[in-house]
Amino acid sequence: MDRGKERNAEVSVEYEAAWLRELPPDVRSDVIDVLTALVADVPRRIRHTEYPRIPLMRVSVCTAGDRPRVEVLRPVDLQGGYWDEFSRWIVGSAAKLLSDRRCGILSYGTSVHDLGPKWAAYALGGPARRDRAVIVHVRHECGVGKVISLPVLFRNPVWARMRFHPAVHTLLANAREPGEG
């Protein structure tokens, strides 16, 4: 990753850290729990191919003290959104899918707009795109909600293995206390 992209990823994560620090302690704890579960689970769920895709996932906590539950969703599970524009569709679906949870996130990769198989992209003259970040819709029962972006890296340019940017791990390690980040 070149230095400009590296700096953009760090700035993005610093912005999310500032938002986390502003949350009340119990809400911050719930949000960090589901984000930590997501960061731990996403790399295990990706098939390590030339163009891996981050799956559509829901991570949620139903009651205080529960362990986060991770579920891989299919596009047909996204109901209640608006089909005319993906961003409106996903926001409406996130609200519906997370409405009965104490805290939850709906996440997907940046290449989610590339619908269809990878071979179709090659047939149309270009390679399929790799995900550059995990887009996360955060919702908490107290009314807190935000869309955040967690940057990802790939270890091998040919046979890609995804990992989160080191700043994401630093964010989660330092975010428990309001004065840190």
MODELLER restraints for C-alpha pairs under 7 A, 6 or more apart:
rsr = mdl.restraints
at = mdl.atoms
rsr.add(forms.Gaussian(group=physical.xy_distance, feature=features.Distance(at['CA:9:A'], at['CA:151:A']), mean=6.00, stdev=0.5))
rsr.add(forms.Gaussian(group=physical.xy_distance, feature=features.Distance(at['CA:10:A'], at['CA:167:A']), mean=6.07, stdev=0.5))
rsr.add(forms.Gaussian(group=physical.xy_distance, feature=features.Distance(at['CA:13:A'], at['CA:150:A']), mean=6.97, stdev=0.5))
rsr.add(forms.Gaussian(group=physical.xy_distance, feature=features.Distance(at['CA:13:A'], at['CA:167:A']), mean=6.45, stdev=0.5))
rsr.add(forms.Gaussian(group=physical.xy_distance, feature=features.Distance(at['CA:13:A'], at['CA:168:A']), mean=6.39, stdev=0.5))
rsr.add(forms.Gaussian(group=physical.xy_distance, feature=features.Distance(at['CA:13:A'], at['CA:171:A']), mean=6.97, stdev=0.5))
rsr.add(forms.Gaussian(group=physical.xy_distance, feature=features.Distance(at['CA:16:A'], at['CA:148:A']), mean=6.83, stdev=0.5))
rsr.add(forms.Gaussian(group=physical.xy_distance, feature=features.Distance(at['CA:17:A'], at['CA:171:A']), mean=6.15, stdev=0.5))
rsr.add(forms.Gaussian(group=physical.xy_distance, feature=features.Distance(at['CA:17:A'], at['CA:175:A']), mean=6.74, stdev=0.5))
rsr.add(forms.Gaussian(group=physical.xy_distance, feature=features.Distance(at['CA:17:A'], at['CA:181:A']), mean=5.71, stdev=0.5))
rsr.add(forms.Gaussian(group=physical.xy_distance, feature=features.Distance(at['CA:20:A'], at['CA:28:A']), mean=6.21, stdev=0.5))
rsr.add(forms.Gaussian(group=physical.xy_distance, feature=features.Distance(at['CA:20:A'], at['CA:175:A']), mean=6.78, stdev=0.5))
rsr.add(forms.Gaussian(group=physical.xy_distance, feature=features.Distance(at['CA:21:A'], at['CA:175:A']), mean=6.78, stdev=0.5))
rsr.add(forms.Gaussian(group=physical.xy_distance, feature=features.Distance(at['CA:21:A'], at['CA:178:A']), mean=4.70, stdev=0.5))
rsr.add(forms.Gaussian(group=physical.xy_distance, feature=features.Distance(at['CA:29:A'], at['CA:176:A']), mean=6.62, stdev=0.5))
rsr.add(forms.Gaussian(group=physical.xy_distance, feature=features.Distance(at['CA:30:A'], at['CA:103:A']), mean=6.35, stdev=0.5))
rsr.add(forms.Gaussian(group=physical.xy_distance, feature=features.Distance(at['CA:31:A'], at['CA:103:A']), mean=6.79, stdev=0.5))
rsr.add(forms.Gaussian(group=physical.xy_distance, feature=features.Distance(at['CA:32:A'], at['CA:172:A']), mean=6.62, stdev=0.5))
rsr.add(forms.Gaussian(group=physical.xy_distance, feature=features.Distance(at['CA:33:A'], at['CA:68:A']), mean=6.85, stdev=0.5))
rsr.add(forms.Gaussian(group=physical.xy_distance, feature=features.Distance(at['CA:34:A'], at['CA:59:A']), mean=5.96, stdev=0.5))
rsr.add(forms.Gaussian(group=physical.xy_distance, feature=features.Distance(at['CA:34:A'], at['CA:60:A']), mean=6.31, stdev=0.5))
rsr.add(forms.Gaussian(group=physical.xy_distance, feature=features.Distance(at['CA:34:A'], at['CA:68:A']), mean=5.74, stdev=0.5))
rsr.add(forms.Gaussian(group=physical.xy_distance, feature=features.Distance(at['CA:34:A'], at['CA:104:A']), mean=6.72, stdev=0.5))
rsr.add(forms.Gaussian(group=physical.xy_distance, feature=features.Distance(at['CA:36:A'], at['CA:172:A']), mean=6.79, stdev=0.5))
rsr.add(forms.Gaussian(group=physical.xy_distance, feature=features.Distance(at['CA:37:A'], at['CA:68:A']), mean=6.58, stdev=0.5))
rsr.add(forms.Gaussian(group=physical.xy_distance, feature=features.Distance(at['CA:38:A'], at['CA:59:A']), mean=6.74, stdev=0.5))
rsr.add(forms.Gaussian(group=physical.xy_distance, feature=features.Distance(at['CA:43:A'], at['CA:162:A']), mean=5.96, stdev=0.5))
rsr.add(forms.Gaussian(group=physical.xy_distance, feature=features.Distance(at['CA:43:A'], at['CA:163:A']), mean=6.22, stdev=0.5))
rsr.add(forms.Gaussian(group=physical.xy_distance, feature=features.Distance(at['CA:46:A'], at['CA:52:A']), mean=6.40, stdev=0.5))
rsr.add(forms.Gaussian(group=physical.xy_distance, feature=features.Distance(at['CA:46:A'], at['CA:53:A']), mean=6.63, stdev=0.5))
rsr.add(forms.Gaussian(group=physical.xy_distance, feature=features.Distance(at['CA:46:A'], at['CA:54:A']), mean=6.16, stdev=0.5))
rsr.add(forms.Gaussian(group=physical.xy_distance, feature=features.Distance(at['CA:48:A'], at['CA:159:A']), mean=6.57, stdev=0.5))
rsr.add(forms.Gaussian(group=physical.xy_distance, feature=features.Distance(at['CA:48:A'], at['CA:160:A']), mean=5.83, stdev=0.5))
rsr.add(forms.Gaussian(group=physical.xy_distance, feature=features.Distance(at['CA:48:A'], at['CA:161:A']), mean=5.65, stdev=0.5))
rsr.add(forms.Gaussian(group=physical.xy_distance, feature=features.Distance(at['CA:49:A'], at['CA:159:A']), mean=5.59, stdev=0.5))
rsr.add(forms.Gaussian(group=physical.xy_distance, feature=features.Distance(at['CA:49:A'], at['CA:160:A']), mean=6.00, stdev=0.5))
rsr.add(forms.Gaussian(group=physical.xy_distance, feature=features.Distance(at['CA:50:A'], at['CA:158:A']), mean=5.83, stdev=0.5))
rsr.add(forms.Gaussian(group=physical.xy_distance, feature=features.Distance(at['CA:50:A'], at['CA:159:A']), mean=4.98, stdev=0.5))
rsr.add(forms.Gaussian(group=physical.xy_distance, feature=features.Distance(at['CA:50:A'], at['CA:160:A']), mean=5.60, stdev=0.5))
rsr.add(forms.Gaussian(group=physical.xy_distance, feature=features.Distance(at['CA:51:A'], at['CA:128:A']), mean=6.66, stdev=0.5))
rsr.add(forms.Gaussian(group=physical.xy_distance, feature=features.Distance(at['CA:51:A'], at['CA:129:A']), mean=6.92, stdev=0.5))
rsr.add(forms.Gaussian(group=physical.xy_distance, feature=features.Distance(at['CA:51:A'], at['CA:130:A']), mean=5.63, stdev=0.5))
rsr.add(forms.Gaussian(group=physical.xy_distance, feature=features.Distance(at['CA:51:A'], at['CA:160:A']), mean=6.94, stdev=0.5))
rsr.add(forms.Gaussian(group=physical.xy_distance, feature=features.Distance(at['CA:52:A'], at['CA:130:A']), mean=6.59, stdev=0.5))
rsr.add(forms.Gaussian(group=physical.xy_distance, feature=features.Distance(at['CA:52:A'], at['CA:160:A']), mean=6.97, stdev=0.5))
rsr.add(forms.Gaussian(group=physical.xy_distance, feature=features.Distance(at['CA:53:A'], at['CA:109:A']), mean=6.78, stdev=0.5))
rsr.add(forms.Gaussian(group=physical.xy_distance, feature=features.Distance(at['CA:53:A'], at['CA:130:A']), mean=6.84, stdev=0.5))
rsr.add(forms.Gaussian(group=physical.xy_distance, feature=features.Distance(at['CA:53:A'], at['CA:131:A']), mean=6.44, stdev=0.5))
rsr.add(forms.Gaussian(group=physical.xy_distance, feature=features.Distance(at['CA:54:A'], at['CA:108:A']), mean=6.02, stdev=0.5))
rsr.add(forms.Gaussian(group=physical.xy_distance, feature=features.Distance(at['CA:54:A'], at['CA:109:A']), mean=4.96, stdev=0.5))
rsr.add(forms.Gaussian(group=physical.xy_distance, feature=features.Distance(at['CA:54:A'], at['CA:131:A']), mean=6.93, stdev=0.5))
rsr.add(forms.Gaussian(group=physical.xy_distance, feature=features.Distance(at['CA:55:A'], at['CA:72:A']), mean=6.64, stdev=0.5))
rsr.add(forms.Gaussian(group=physical.xy_distance, feature=features.Distance(at['CA:55:A'], at['CA:108:A']), mean=5.85, stdev=0.5))
rsr.add(forms.Gaussian(group=physical.xy_distance, feature=features.Distance(at['CA:55:A'], at['CA:109:A']), mean=6.95, stdev=0.5))
rsr.add(forms.Gaussian(group=physical.xy_distance, feature=features.Distance(at['CA:56:A'], at['CA:72:A']), mean=5.94, stdev=0.5))
rsr.add(forms.Gaussian(group=physical.xy_distance, feature=features.Distance(at['CA:56:A'], at['CA:73:A']), mean=5.39, stdev=0.5))
rsr.add(forms.Gaussian(group=physical.xy_distance, feature=features.Distance(at['CA:56:A'], at['CA:74:A']), mean=6.70, stdev=0.5))
rsr.add(forms.Gaussian(group=physical.xy_distance, feature=features.Distance(at['CA:56:A'], at['CA:107:A']), mean=5.72, stdev=0.5))
rsr.add(forms.Gaussian(group=physical.xy_distance, feature=features.Distance(at['CA:56:A'], at['CA:108:A']), mean=4.57, stdev=0.5))
rsr.add(forms.Gaussian(group=physical.xy_distance, feature=features.Distance(at['CA:57:A'], at['CA:71:A']), mean=5.60, stdev=0.5))
rsr.add(forms.Gaussian(group=physical.xy_distance, feature=features.Distance(at['CA:57:A'], at['CA:72:A']), mean=4.43, stdev=0.5))
rsr.add(forms.Gaussian(group=physical.xy_distance, feature=features.Distance(at['CA:57:A'], at['CA:73:A']), mean=5.40, stdev=0.5))
rsr.add(forms.Gaussian(group=physical.xy_distance, feature=features.Distance(at['CA:57:A'], at['CA:106:A']), mean=5.73, stdev=0.5))
rsr.add(forms.Gaussian(group=physical.xy_distance, feature=features.Distance(at['CA:57:A'], at['CA:107:A']), mean=5.21, stdev=0.5))
rsr.add(forms.Gaussian(group=physical.xy_distance, feature=features.Distance(at['CA:57:A'], at['CA:108:A']), mean=6.48, stdev=0.5))
rsr.add(forms.Gaussian(group=physical.xy_distance, feature=features.Distance(at['CA:58:A'], at['CA:70:A']), mean=5.92, stdev=0.5))
rsr.add(forms.Gaussian(group=physical.xy_distance, feature=features.Distance(at['CA:58:A'], at['CA:71:A']), mean=5.21, stdev=0.5))
rsr.add(forms.Gaussian(group=physical.xy_distance, feature=features.Distance(at['CA:58:A'], at['CA:72:A']), mean=6.43, stdev=0.5))
rsr.add(forms.Gaussian(group=physical.xy_distance, feature=features.Distance(at['CA:58:A'], at['CA:73:A']), mean=6.96, stdev=0.5))
rsr.add(forms.Gaussian(group=physical.xy_distance, feature=features.Distance(at['CA:58:A'], at['CA:105:A']), mean=5.64, stdev=0.5))
rsr.add(forms.Gaussian(group=physical.xy_distance, feature=features.Distance(at['CA:58:A'], at['CA:106:A']), mean=4.58, stdev=0.5))
rsr.add(forms.Gaussian(group=physical.xy_distance, feature=features.Distance(at['CA:58:A'], at['CA:107:A']), mean=6.41, stdev=0.5))
rsr.add(forms.Gaussian(group=physical.xy_distance, feature=features.Distance(at['CA:59:A'], at['CA:68:A']), mean=6.22, stdev=0.5))
rsr.add(forms.Gaussian(group=physical.xy_distance, feature=features.Distance(at['CA:59:A'], at['CA:69:A']), mean=5.43, stdev=0.5))
rsr.add(forms.Gaussian(group=physical.xy_distance, feature=features.Distance(at['CA:59:A'], at['CA:70:A']), mean=4.45, stdev=0.5))
rsr.add(forms.Gaussian(group=physical.xy_distance, feature=features.Distance(at['CA:59:A'], at['CA:71:A']), mean=6.30, stdev=0.5))
rsr.add(forms.Gaussian(group=physical.xy_distance, feature=features.Distance(at['CA:59:A'], at['CA:104:A']), mean=5.54, stdev=0.5))
rsr.add(forms.Gaussian(group=physical.xy_distance, feature=features.Distance(at['CA:59:A'], at['CA:105:A']), mean=5.32, stdev=0.5))
rsr.add(forms.Gaussian(group=physical.xy_distance, feature=features.Distance(at['CA:59:A'], at['CA:106:A']), mean=6.66, stdev=0.5))
rsr.add(forms.Gaussian(group=physical.xy_distance, feature=features.Distance(at['CA:60:A'], at['CA:68:A']), mean=5.29, stdev=0.5))
rsr.add(forms.Gaussian(group=physical.xy_distance, feature=features.Distance(at['CA:60:A'], at['CA:69:A']), mean=5.34, stdev=0.5))
rsr.add(forms.Gaussian(group=physical.xy_distance, feature=features.Distance(at['CA:60:A'], at['CA:70:A']), mean=6.79, stdev=0.5))
rsr.add(forms.Gaussian(group=physical.xy_distance, feature=features.Distance(at['CA:60:A'], at['CA:101:A']), mean=6.49, stdev=0.5))
rsr.add(forms.Gaussian(group=physical.xy_distance, feature=features.Distance(at['CA:60:A'], at['CA:103:A']), mean=5.65, stdev=0.5))
rsr.add(forms.Gaussian(group=physical.xy_distance, feature=features.Distance(at['CA:60:A'], at['CA:104:A']), mean=3.93, stdev=0.5))
rsr.add(forms.Gaussian(group=physical.xy_distance, feature=features.Distance(at['CA:60:A'], at['CA:105:A']), mean=6.28, stdev=0.5))
rsr.add(forms.Gaussian(group=physical.xy_distance, feature=features.Distance(at['CA:61:A'], at['CA:67:A']), mean=6.54, stdev=0.5))
rsr.add(forms.Gaussian(group=physical.xy_distance, feature=features.Distance(at['CA:61:A'], at['CA:68:A']), mean=4.91, stdev=0.5))
rsr.add(forms.Gaussian(group=physical.xy_distance, feature=features.Distance(at['CA:61:A'], at['CA:69:A']), mean=6.41, stdev=0.5))
rsr.add(forms.Gaussian(group=physical.xy_distance, feature=features.Distance(at['CA:61:A'], at['CA:101:A']), mean=6.12, stdev=0.5))
rsr.add(forms.Gaussian(group=physical.xy_distance, feature=features.Distance(at['CA:61:A'], at['CA:102:A']), mean=5.70, stdev=0.5))
rsr.add(forms.Gaussian(group=physical.xy_distance, feature=features.Distance(at['CA:61:A'], at['CA:103:A']), mean=5.28, stdev=0.5))
rsr.add(forms.Gaussian(group=physical.xy_distance, feature=features.Distance(at['CA:61:A'], at['CA:104:A']), mean=6.15, stdev=0.5))
rsr.add(forms.Gaussian(group=physical.xy_distance, feature=features.Distance(at['CA:62:A'], at['CA:101:A']), mean=4.65, stdev=0.5))
rsr.add(forms.Gaussian(group=physical.xy_distance, feature=features.Distance(at['CA:62:A'], at['CA:102:A']), mean=4.91, stdev=0.5))
rsr.add(forms.Gaussian(group=physical.xy_distance, feature=features.Distance(at['CA:62:A'], at['CA:103:A']), mean=6.85, stdev=0.5))
rsr.add(forms.Gaussian(group=physical.xy_distance, feature=features.Distance(at['CA:63:A'], at['CA:102:A']), mean=5.74, stdev=0.5))
rsr.add(forms.Gaussian(group=physical.xy_distance, feature=features.Distance(at['CA:78:A'], at['CA:93:A']), mean=5.17, stdev=0.5))
rsr.add(forms.Gaussian(group=physical.xy_distance, feature=features.Distance(at['CA:79:A'], at['CA:93:A']), mean=5.35, stdev=0.5))
rsr.add(forms.Gaussian(group=physical.xy_distance, feature=features.Distance(at['CA:80:A'], at['CA:92:A']), mean=5.66, stdev=0.5))
rsr.add(forms.Gaussian(group=physical.xy_distance, feature=features.Distance(at['CA:80:A'], at['CA:93:A']), mean=5.15, stdev=0.5))
rsr.add(forms.Gaussian(group=physical.xy_distance, feature=features.Distance(at['CA:80:A'], at['CA:96:A']), mean=6.48, stdev=0.5))
rsr.add(forms.Gaussian(group=physical.xy_distance, feature=features.Distance(at['CA:81:A'], at['CA:88:A']), mean=6.40, stdev=0.5))
rsr.add(forms.Gaussian(group=physical.xy_distance, feature=features.Distance(at['CA:81:A'], at['CA:89:A']), mean=3.82, stdev=0.5))
rsr.add(forms.Gaussian(group=physical.xy_distance, feature=features.Distance(at['CA:81:A'], at['CA:90:A']), mean=6.10, stdev=0.5))
rsr.add(forms.Gaussian(group=physical.xy_distance, feature=features.Distance(at['CA:81:A'], at['CA:91:A']), mean=6.77, stdev=0.5))
rsr.add(forms.Gaussian(group=physical.xy_distance, feature=features.Distance(at['CA:81:A'], at['CA:92:A']), mean=4.12, stdev=0.5))
rsr.add(forms.Gaussian(group=physical.xy_distance, feature=features.Distance(at['CA:81:A'], at['CA:93:A']), mean=4.82, stdev=0.5))
rsr.add(forms.Gaussian(group=physical.xy_distance, feature=features.Distance(at['CA:82:A'], at['CA:88:A']), mean=5.59, stdev=0.5))
rsr.add(forms.Gaussian(group=physical.xy_distance, feature=features.Distance(at['CA:82:A'], at['CA:89:A']), mean=4.18, stdev=0.5))
rsr.add(forms.Gaussian(group=physical.xy_distance, feature=features.Distance(at['CA:82:A'], at['CA:92:A']), mean=6.86, stdev=0.5))
rsr.add(forms.Gaussian(group=physical.xy_distance, feature=features.Distance(at['CA:83:A'], at['CA:89:A']), mean=5.62, stdev=0.5))
rsr.add(forms.Gaussian(group=physical.xy_distance, feature=features.Distance(at['CA:94:A'], at['CA:106:A']), mean=6.08, stdev=0.5))
rsr.add(forms.Gaussian(group=physical.xy_distance, feature=features.Distance(at['CA:94:A'], at['CA:137:A']), mean=6.92, stdev=0.5))
rsr.add(forms.Gaussian(group=physical.xy_distance, feature=features.Distance(at['CA:98:A'], at['CA:104:A']), mean=5.84, stdev=0.5))
rsr.add(forms.Gaussian(group=physical.xy_distance, feature=features.Distance(at['CA:98:A'], at['CA:139:A']), mean=6.85, stdev=0.5))
rsr.add(forms.Gaussian(group=physical.xy_distance, feature=features.Distance(at['CA:102:A'], at['CA:140:A']), mean=5.85, stdev=0.5))
rsr.add(forms.Gaussian(group=physical.xy_distance, feature=features.Distance(at['CA:102:A'], at['CA:141:A']), mean=5.07, stdev=0.5))
rsr.add(forms.Gaussian(group=physical.xy_distance, feature=features.Distance(at['CA:103:A'], at['CA:139:A']), mean=5.81, stdev=0.5))
rsr.add(forms.Gaussian(group=physical.xy_distance, feature=features.Distance(at['CA:103:A'], at['CA:140:A']), mean=4.29, stdev=0.5))
rsr.add(forms.Gaussian(group=physical.xy_distance, feature=features.Distance(at['CA:103:A'], at['CA:141:A']), mean=6.16, stdev=0.5))
rsr.add(forms.Gaussian(group=physical.xy_distance, feature=features.Distance(at['CA:104:A'], at['CA:138:A']), mean=6.07, stdev=0.5))
rsr.add(forms.Gaussian(group=physical.xy_distance, feature=features.Distance(at['CA:104:A'], at['CA:139:A']), mean=5.49, stdev=0.5))
rsr.add(forms.Gaussian(group=physical.xy_distance, feature=features.Distance(at['CA:104:A'], at['CA:140:A']), mean=6.47, stdev=0.5))
rsr.add(forms.Gaussian(group=physical.xy_distance, feature=features.Distance(at['CA:105:A'], at['CA:136:A']), mean=6.21, stdev=0.5))
rsr.add(forms.Gaussian(group=physical.xy_distance, feature=features.Distance(at['CA:105:A'], at['CA:137:A']), mean=5.26, stdev=0.5))
rsr.add(forms.Gaussian(group=physical.xy_distance, feature=features.Distance(at['CA:105:A'], at['CA:138:A']), mean=4.55, stdev=0.5))
rsr.add(forms.Gaussian(group=physical.xy_distance, feature=features.Distance(at['CA:105:A'], at['CA:139:A']), mean=6.19, stdev=0.5))
rsr.add(forms.Gaussian(group=physical.xy_distance, feature=features.Distance(at['CA:106:A'], at['CA:136:A']), mean=5.73, stdev=0.5))
rsr.add(forms.Gaussian(group=physical.xy_distance, feature=features.Distance(at['CA:106:A'], at['CA:137:A']), mean=5.11, stdev=0.5))
rsr.add(forms.Gaussian(group=physical.xy_distance, feature=features.Distance(at['CA:106:A'], at['CA:138:A']), mean=6.86, stdev=0.5))
rsr.add(forms.Gaussian(group=physical.xy_distance, feature=features.Distance(at['CA:107:A'], at['CA:134:A']), mean=6.44, stdev=0.5))
rsr.add(forms.Gaussian(group=physical.xy_distance, feature=features.Distance(at['CA:107:A'], at['CA:135:A']), mean=5.46, stdev=0.5))
rsr.add(forms.Gaussian(group=physical.xy_distance, feature=features.Distance(at['CA:107:A'], at['CA:136:A']), mean=4.39, stdev=0.5))
rsr.add(forms.Gaussian(group=physical.xy_distance, feature=features.Distance(at['CA:107:A'], at['CA:137:A']), mean=6.27, stdev=0.5))
rsr.add(forms.Gaussian(group=physical.xy_distance, feature=features.Distance(at['CA:108:A'], at['CA:134:A']), mean=5.60, stdev=0.5))
rsr.add(forms.Gaussian(group=physical.xy_distance, feature=features.Distance(at['CA:108:A'], at['CA:135:A']), mean=5.47, stdev=0.5))
rsr.add(forms.Gaussian(group=physical.xy_distance, feature=features.Distance(at['CA:108:A'], at['CA:136:A']), mean=6.84, stdev=0.5))
rsr.add(forms.Gaussian(group=physical.xy_distance, feature=features.Distance(at['CA:109:A'], at['CA:131:A']), mean=5.36, stdev=0.5))
rsr.add(forms.Gaussian(group=physical.xy_distance, feature=features.Distance(at['CA:109:A'], at['CA:133:A']), mean=5.92, stdev=0.5))
rsr.add(forms.Gaussian(group=physical.xy_distance, feature=features.Distance(at['CA:109:A'], at['CA:134:A']), mean=4.59, stdev=0.5))
rsr.add(forms.Gaussian(group=physical.xy_distance, feature=features.Distance(at['CA:109:A'], at['CA:135:A']), mean=5.92, stdev=0.5))
rsr.add(forms.Gaussian(group=physical.xy_distance, feature=features.Distance(at['CA:110:A'], at['CA:131:A']), mean=4.97, stdev=0.5))
rsr.add(forms.Gaussian(group=physical.xy_distance, feature=features.Distance(at['CA:110:A'], at['CA:132:A']), mean=6.12, stdev=0.5))
rsr.add(forms.Gaussian(group=physical.xy_distance, feature=features.Distance(at['CA:110:A'], at['CA:133:A']), mean=5.83, stdev=0.5))
rsr.add(forms.Gaussian(group=physical.xy_distance, feature=features.Distance(at['CA:110:A'], at['CA:134:A']), mean=6.42, stdev=0.5))
rsr.add(forms.Gaussian(group=physical.xy_distance, feature=features.Distance(at['CA:110:A'], at['CA:135:A']), mean=6.72, stdev=0.5))
rsr.add(forms.Gaussian(group=physical.xy_distance, feature=features.Distance(at['CA:111:A'], at['CA:129:A']), mean=6.17, stdev=0.5))
rsr.add(forms.Gaussian(group=physical.xy_distance, feature=features.Distance(at['CA:111:A'], at['CA:130:A']), mean=6.32, stdev=0.5))
rsr.add(forms.Gaussian(group=physical.xy_distance, feature=features.Distance(at['CA:111:A'], at['CA:131:A']), mean=5.18, stdev=0.5))
rsr.add(forms.Gaussian(group=physical.xy_distance, feature=features.Distance(at['CA:118:A'], at['CA:128:A']), mean=5.68, stdev=0.5))
rsr.add(forms.Gaussian(group=physical.xy_distance, feature=features.Distance(at['CA:121:A'], at['CA:127:A']), mean=5.70, stdev=0.5))
rsr.add(forms.Gaussian(group=physical.xy_distance, feature=features.Distance(at['CA:121:A'], at['CA:128:A']), mean=5.43, stdev=0.5))
rsr.add(forms.Gaussian(group=physical.xy_distance, feature=features.Distance(at['CA:122:A'], at['CA:128:A']), mean=6.97, stdev=0.5))
rsr.add(forms.Gaussian(group=physical.xy_distance, feature=features.Distance(at['CA:132:A'], at['CA:151:A']), mean=6.07, stdev=0.5))
rsr.add(forms.Gaussian(group=physical.xy_distance, feature=features.Distance(at['CA:132:A'], at['CA:152:A']), mean=5.56, stdev=0.5))
rsr.add(forms.Gaussian(group=physical.xy_distance, feature=features.Distance(at['CA:133:A'], at['CA:149:A']), mean=6.11, stdev=0.5))
rsr.add(forms.Gaussian(group=physical.xy_distance, feature=features.Distance(at['CA:133:A'], at['CA:150:A']), mean=5.31, stdev=0.5))
rsr.add(forms.Gaussian(group=physical.xy_distance, feature=features.Distance(at['CA:133:A'], at['CA:151:A']), mean=4.09, stdev=0.5))
rsr.add(forms.Gaussian(group=physical.xy_distance, feature=features.Distance(at['CA:133:A'], at['CA:152:A']), mean=5.06, stdev=0.5))
rsr.add(forms.Gaussian(group=physical.xy_distance, feature=features.Distance(at['CA:134:A'], at['CA:149:A']), mean=5.69, stdev=0.5))
rsr.add(forms.Gaussian(group=physical.xy_distance, feature=features.Distance(at['CA:134:A'], at['CA:150:A']), mean=5.12, stdev=0.5))
rsr.add(forms.Gaussian(group=physical.xy_distance, feature=features.Distance(at['CA:134:A'], at['CA:151:A']), mean=6.35, stdev=0.5))
rsr.add(forms.Gaussian(group=physical.xy_distance, feature=features.Distance(at['CA:135:A'], at['CA:148:A']), mean=5.95, stdev=0.5))
rsr.add(forms.Gaussian(group=physical.xy_distance, feature=features.Distance(at['CA:135:A'], at['CA:149:A']), mean=4.66, stdev=0.5))
rsr.add(forms.Gaussian(group=physical.xy_distance, feature=features.Distance(at['CA:135:A'], at['CA:150:A']), mean=6.53, stdev=0.5))
rsr.add(forms.Gaussian(group=physical.xy_distance, feature=features.Distance(at['CA:136:A'], at['CA:147:A']), mean=5.54, stdev=0.5))
rsr.add(forms.Gaussian(group=physical.xy_distance, feature=features.Distance(at['CA:136:A'], at['CA:148:A']), mean=5.20, stdev=0.5))
rsr.add(forms.Gaussian(group=physical.xy_distance, feature=features.Distance(at['CA:136:A'], at['CA:149:A']), mean=6.09, stdev=0.5))
rsr.add(forms.Gaussian(group=physical.xy_distance, feature=features.Distance(at['CA:137:A'], at['CA:146:A']), mean=5.94, stdev=0.5))
rsr.add(forms.Gaussian(group=physical.xy_distance, feature=features.Distance(at['CA:137:A'], at['CA:147:A']), mean=4.47, stdev=0.5))
rsr.add(forms.Gaussian(group=physical.xy_distance, feature=features.Distance(at['CA:137:A'], at['CA:148:A']), mean=6.56, stdev=0.5))
rsr.add(forms.Gaussian(group=physical.xy_distance, feature=features.Distance(at['CA:138:A'], at['CA:145:A']), mean=5.21, stdev=0.5))
rsr.add(forms.Gaussian(group=physical.xy_distance, feature=features.Distance(at['CA:138:A'], at['CA:146:A']), mean=5.23, stdev=0.5))
rsr.add(forms.Gaussian(group=physical.xy_distance, feature=features.Distance(at['CA:138:A'], at['CA:147:A']), mean=6.09, stdev=0.5))
rsr.add(forms.Gaussian(group=physical.xy_distance, feature=features.Distance(at['CA:139:A'], at['CA:145:A']), mean=4.42, stdev=0.5))
rsr.add(forms.Gaussian(group=physical.xy_distance, feature=features.Distance(at['CA:139:A'], at['CA:146:A']), mean=6.89, stdev=0.5))
rsr.add(forms.Gaussian(group=physical.xy_distance, feature=features.Distance(at['CA:150:A'], at['CA:168:A']), mean=6.56, stdev=0.5))
rsr.add(forms.Gaussian(group=physical.xy_distance, feature=features.Distance(at['CA:151:A'], at['CA:164:A']), mean=6.17, stdev=0.5))
rsr.add(forms.Gaussian(group=physical.xy_distance, feature=features.Distance(at['CA:151:A'], at['CA:165:A']), mean=5.61, stdev=0.5))
rsr.add(forms.Gaussian(group=physical.xy_distance, feature=features.Distance(at['CA:152:A'], at['CA:162:A']), mean=6.69, stdev=0.5))
rsr.add(forms.Gaussian(group=physical.xy_distance, feature=features.Distance(at['CA:152:A'], at['CA:163:A']), mean=5.67, stdev=0.5))
rsr.add(forms.Gaussian(group=physical.xy_distance, feature=features.Distance(at['CA:152:A'], at['CA:164:A']), mean=4.24, stdev=0.5))
rsr.add(forms.Gaussian(group=physical.xy_distance, feature=features.Distance(at['CA:152:A'], at['CA:165:A']), mean=5.08, stdev=0.5))
rsr.add(forms.Gaussian(group=physical.xy_distance, feature=features.Distance(at['CA:153:A'], at['CA:162:A']), mean=5.77, stdev=0.5))
rsr.add(forms.Gaussian(group=physical.xy_distance, feature=features.Distance(at['CA:153:A'], at['CA:163:A']), mean=5.37, stdev=0.5))
rsr.add(forms.Gaussian(group=physical.xy_distance, feature=features.Distance(at['CA:153:A'], at['CA:164:A']), mean=5.87, stdev=0.5))
rsr.add(forms.Gaussian(group=physical.xy_distance, feature=features.Distance(at['CA:153:A'], at['CA:165:A']), mean=5.88, stdev=0.5))
rsr.add(forms.Gaussian(group=physical.xy_distance, feature=features.Distance(at['CA:154:A'], at['CA:160:A']), mean=5.57, stdev=0.5))
rsr.add(forms.Gaussian(group=physical.xy_distance, feature=features.Distance(at['CA:154:A'], at['CA:161:A']), mean=5.30, stdev=0.5))
rsr.add(forms.Gaussian(group=physical.xy_distance, feature=features.Distance(at['CA:154:A'], at['CA:162:A']), mean=4.59, stdev=0.5))
rsr.add(forms.Gaussian(group=physical.xy_distance, feature=features.Distance(at['CA:154:A'], at['CA:163:A']), mean=6.18, stdev=0.5))
rsr.add(forms.Gaussian(group=physical.xy_distance, feature=features.Distance(at['CA:155:A'], at['CA:161:A']), mean=5.34, stdev=0.5))
rsr.add(forms.Gaussian(group=physical.xy_distance, feature=features.Distance(at['CA:155:A'], at['CA:162:A']), mean=6.51, stdev=0.5))
rsr.add(forms.Gaussian(group=physical.xy_distance, feature=features.Distance(at['CA:171:A'], at['CA:181:A']), mean=6.09, stdev=0.5))
rsr.add(forms.Gaussian(group=physical.xy_distance, feature=features.Distance(at['CA:174:A'], at['CA:180:A']), mean=5.69, stdev=0.5))
rsr.add(forms.Gaussian(group=physical.xy_distance, feature=features.Distance(at['CA:174:A'], at['CA:181:A']), mean=4.98, stdev=0.5))
rsr.add(forms.Gaussian(group=physical.xy_distance, feature=features.Distance(at['CA:175:A'], at['CA:181:A']), mean=5.38, stdev=0.5))
